[in-house]
Amino acid sequence: MNLEIQGKVAVVTGASAGIGFAVAEELLANGARVLIVARDEGRLNQAATRLISGAPGHEKNVIALAVDVSRPEAAQLIIDQAVGAFGELDILVNNAGRAHAGGLLTSTEQDWEEMTGVKLTSMRRLCRAAIPHMQKTRWGRIVNMSSIGGIYPNPKLLVSHVLSAAINNLTKSLALEVAKDGILVNAIGIGAVATDNWANNMVPAVRRARAEFKDLSDDEVVARISAECTPVGRAGSAREIAAIAAFLASNRNGFVTGDTIEASGGADRFM
């Protein structure tokens, strides 16, 4: 499918690996110009190199910006960098953040502050900074990465799922506000997806809760949990989520807005 985004300018946060990288790769393959953002400069530069090597002749269509999106000035810096480099801004994919295992009694104030800053506050700021540029051309697409837990909460992942519910609400409310400007805003409620982020943040929690998994490899743990919790019997892939995001961010999507698309293999939990 031709997504009709040739020459469009996209910002993708949390793009050094996993879902964010896969989204940037998909957009670039469809002719978009992409600013990728992440905290770790080394990993981000490696990601940029991989993107460029996978799209010969499009070296000038990829820019990397290493910045912590939770910093108050980061959102405006990111959007200004994209507009300064490419002349406009059409697509924003908010993917920064990680999973956090734990309930109310086991999560610290620092956990709440860090997760809120990275996942929700940065998203709000980035949308606010990006929308005026989209309003100028009366065309824009915003995709916010959320979790299936924002729809079906799990107390084992309380912080993440409270914030996911807020992201879903922000998405719906913002979509209603800017639809008249030709801007569509959607979220993706993600289930168990095999990424380094998931392995680093979820697998240790599963091991602590399930003694029978102590001798299994990380891949085996993910496979067992996915088979138990997901009707399709496996974890999803970053590329599968990226394909949904790319459609929502494209010109082929003209009628879906304010939705949280469930991408969980039919599951209502993943731990």
C-alpha positions in Angstrom: 0.0 0.0 0.0 1.3 3.4 -0.9 0.9 5.5 2.3 1.1 8.8 0.3 3.6 10.4 2.7 6.4 11.1 0.2 8.3 14.2 1.5 6.3 14.4 4.8 8.3 15.3 7.9 8.0 13.1 10.9 9.4 13.2 14.5 9.7 9.8 16.3 10.7 9.7 19.9 12.2 6.7 21.7 13.6 5.8 18.3 16.9 4.2 19.1 15.5 0.7 19.2 12.4 -1.4 19.3 9.1 0.0 18.3 10.3 3.6 17.8 13.1 2.4 15.5 10.7 0.2 13.5 8.3 3.1 13.1 11.1 5.4 11.8 12.2 2.7 9.4 8.6 2.2 8.1 8.1 6.0 7.6 11.5 6.4 5.9 10.7 3.5 3.5 7.6 5.3 2.5 9.4 8.4 1.5 9.1 10.5 4.7 11.9 12.6 6.2 12.5 11.6 9.8 13.9 13.2 12.9 14.6 10.4 15.4 14.9 11.2 19.1 16.3 9.3 22.1 18.4 10.0 25.3 21.4 7.7 24.6 23.4 9.5 21.9 25.6 6.4 21.1 22.6 4.1 20.6 20.7 6.9 18.7 23.6 7.4 16.3 23.9 3.7 15.7 20.1 3.7 14.9 20.6 6.5 12.4 23.4 4.7 10.7 21.2 1.6 10.4 18.3 3.6 9.0 20.5 5.2 6.4 22.2 2.0 5.4 18.7 0.5 4.9 17.6 3.3 2.6 20.5 4.1 0.2 20.2 7.6 -1.4 18.1 9.0 1.5 21.0 10.0 3.8 19.6 13.6 4.1 16.2 12.3 5.1 17.4 11.1 8.6 18.5 13.3 11.4 19.2 12.2 15.0 18.7 14.4 18.1 19.9 13.1 21.5 17.8 14.7 24.2 15.8 13.6 27.3 12.2 14.3 26.3 11.2 14.9 30.0 13.3 18.1 30.1 10.9 21.1 30.1 12.7 22.7 27.0 13.0 19.4 25.1 9.7 19.5 23.2 10.2 22.9 21.6 13.8 22.0 20.9 12.8 18.8 19.1 10.1 20.5 17.0 12.3 23.5 16.2 15.0 21.1 15.0 12.7 19.2 12.7 11.2 22.4 11.2 14.6 24.0 10.9 16.1 21.0 9.1 13.2 20.1 6.9 11.0 23.2 6.7 7.8 21.8 8.1 6.3 19.2 10.4 3.6 16.7 9.5 3.8 13.7 11.7 4.5 13.2 15.4 4.9 9.7 16.9 5.2 9.8 20.7 6.9 6.5 21.7 9.3 7.5 24.5 9.0 5.6 27.7 9.2 2.1 29.1 7.1 -0.4 31.0 7.2 -0.4 34.8 6.2 -3.4 36.9 4.8 -2.8 40.3 1.7 -1.8 42.2 0.9 1.3 44.3 2.7 0.0 47.5 5.9 -1.0 45.6 6.2 2.0 43.3 8.2 5.0 44.6 7.6 8.7 44.2 10.6 8.7 41.9 9.0 6.0 39.7 5.9 8.1 39.4 7.8 11.3 38.6 10.1 9.7 36.1 7.3 7.7 34.3 4.9 10.6 34.2 7.6 13.0 32.9 8.7 10.7 30.1 5.4 9.1 29.0 2.7 11.8 29.6 4.2 15.2 30.2 6.6 15.0 27.3 3.7 13.8 25.1 1.6 16.8 26.0 4.4 19.2 25.4 5.3 17.7 22.1 1.8 17.8 20.9 1.5 21.5 21.9 4.7 22.4 20.1 3.9 20.4 17.0 0.2 21.3 16.3 0.8 25.0 15.3 3.0 23.8 12.4 0.3 21.2 11.3 -2.4 23.9 11.5 -0.5 26.0 9.0 -0.8 23.3 6.3 -4.1 21.9 7.6 -2.7 18.4 7.6 -1.2 16.5 10.5 -1.0 13.1 12.1 -0.2 12.3 15.7 0.3 8.7 17.0 0.7 8.1 20.7 2.0 4.8 22.0 -0.1 3.5 24.9 -0.7 0.1 26.5 -3.6 -2.4 26.5 -3.5 -1.7 30.2 -5.0 1.7 29.6 -8.2 -0.2 28.6 -7.8 -3.3 30.8 -5.8 -2.3 33.9 -3.6 -4.7 35.7 -2.5 -3.9 39.3 0.8 -5.5 38.7 1.6 -2.6 36.3 -0.2 0.2 38.0 2.0 3.1 37.1 2.2 2.2 33.4 -1.5 1.5 33.2 -2.6 4.6 35.0 -0.5 6.7 32.6 -1.8 4.7 29.6 -5.4 5.5 30.5 -4.4 9.2 30.7 -2.7 8.9 27.3 -5.9 7.4 25.8 -7.9 10.2 27.3 -5.5 12.9 26.0 -5.6 11.3 22.6 -9.4 11.4 22.4 -9.7 14.9 23.8 -7.0 16.3 21.5 -8.5 14.6 18.5 -11.8 16.3 19.1 -10.0 19.7 19.5 -7.9 19.6 16.3 -10.1 17.6 13.9 -11.3 20.8 12.3 -7.7 21.6 11.4 -7.1 18.5 9.4 -5.1 16.8 12.2 -5.9 13.2 13.2 -4.8 11.9 16.6 -4.8 8.2 17.6 -3.2 5.9 20.1 -2.1 2.3 19.9 -2.8 0.1 22.9 0.1 -2.3 22.8 0.2 -5.7 24.4 3.2 -8.0 24.8 5.7 -7.1 22.1 9.2 -8.7 22.1 11.6 -5.8 22.4 14.6 -5.1 24.6 12.5 -2.6 26.6 10.0 -5.4 27.4 12.8 -7.9 28.2 14.7 -5.4 30.4 11.7 -4.1 32.4 9.1 -6.9 32.4 11.0 -10.2 32.3 12.7 -9.6 35.7 9.4 -8.9 37.3 7.9 -12.1 35.8 10.9 -14.1 37.1 10.4 -12.7 40.6 6.7 -13.7 40.6 7.2 -17.1 38.9 9.8 -19.4 40.5 9.3 -22.0 37.9 10.9 -19.6 35.3 14.2 -19.2 37.1 16.1 -21.5 34.8 14.6 -20.4 31.5 16.2 -17.9 29.1 14.6 -14.5 28.5 13.3 -15.7 25.2 11.7 -18.7 26.8 10.1 -16.6 29.5 8.6 -14.2 26.9 7.4 -17.2 24.8 5.8 -18.9 27.9 4.1 -15.7 29.1 2.9 -14.8 25.6 1.4 -18.3 25.1 -0.4 -18.0 28.4 -1.8 -14.5 28.1 -2.2 -13.9 24.3 -5.0 -15.7 22.4 -2.8 -15.7 19.2 -0.2 -17.6 21.3 2.8 -15.4 20.8 4.3 -12.0 21.4 4.0 -9.3 18.8 6.9 -7.8 16.9 8.0 -4.2 16.7 7.4 -4.2 12.9 3.7 -5.2 13.4 3.2 -2.2 15.7 5.1 0.0 13.2 2.8 -1.0 10.4 -0.2 0.2 12.3 1.5 3.4 13.3 2.5 4.1 9.8 -1.0 3.7 8.5 -2.4 6.0 11.2 0.3 8.6 10.4 -0.4 8.5 6.6 -2.5 10.1 4.1 -4.3 6.8 3.5 -5.9 7.4 6.9 -8.4 10.1 6.6 -11.2 9.0 8.9 -9.8 7.3 12.0 -9.2 9.8 14.8 -9.6 9.8 18.6 -9.2 6.0 18.8 -7.0 3.7 20.8 -6.3 0.8 18.4 -5.8 -2.5 20.4 -2.7 -4.3 19.2 -2.4 -7.1 21.7 -3.0 -10.4 19.9 -6.5 -10.4 21.5 -5.1 -10.2 25.0 -6.4 -8.0 27.9 -3.2 -8.5 29.9 0.4 -9.5 29.3 1.6 -10.4 32.8 
